[in-house]
């Protein structure tokens, strides 16, 4: 599965406003950076208590990248 599609699937199933979610991929020298932008009211759901949901999303995406030999991946979460 494509990392952007995987991230999009995970995030859109958590938030209340899935139409507002945008995800972009930037490839830097040694890693890929996936930037997730959500509505401000959905930020709490995506981050989770103590950052547990955000860390889980990062772990799943990084594990998928590792399994598919896609290199290092970083997931950044921000508001629009």
N, C-alpha and C positions, 0 to 999 in steps of 0.2 A: 504494500500500500504506500502511496505517496505520503510523505511526511506532512505536507500542507493539508492534504485531504484528511489525514488522521487527526491532526490538530483541530481542524475545522469541525469534524464530527464530534470530537470530545467536548469542545467548548460550546457549540451550538445546542447540545443536549443538556447543558447545565443552565444556560441563561434564559431569562424571560423574554428577551428581545433578540431572537436569533438573526433577524434580518439586518440588524445593525452591526453584527460581527464582521470584521475584515481581518484577513490574515495575509501577510506578505512574507516572502522569502528573499533574504539577501545572502549572497555567498561571499564570504570574506576569504582571506588567504588560507587559513587552516580550519575554518569551521563555517557552518551554515547558521544563520540567525533567523529564526521565525518570530515575527512580531505579530502579536495578537492584540487587536483593539476592540474593546467592548464598550457598551453604554455605561455611563457612570453608575447607574443604579444596579447594574449587573456585576460590578467589580467585586463586591463582597462575596457573591456566590462563586466567582471564578477563583478568588484567592483562598477563600475558606478560612476557618478558624485556625489561626497560627500558621497560615500558608500551606495547610495540608493538601488542599485540592490543587493548588498551583504546583506544588512539588510532585504530586501524583501525575499530573499532566506532563510535566517535564520528564519524569521517569519513564512513562510509557513511550513518549516520542523518542527519547534517547535510546531506549531499549530497541525500538523498531529500527532506528538508524544503525545500531550496532549489529543487529541480526542481519540486516540487508547490506552491510559493509558500505554505508553511506558517509562515514566519517563523523566528526564531532558536530553536535547540534546544540544550540542554545535557544531557549524559548523566553521571550520577553512579553510581559503582559502589561497593557496600558489602556487608558481611557481615551475616548475620542474627543 
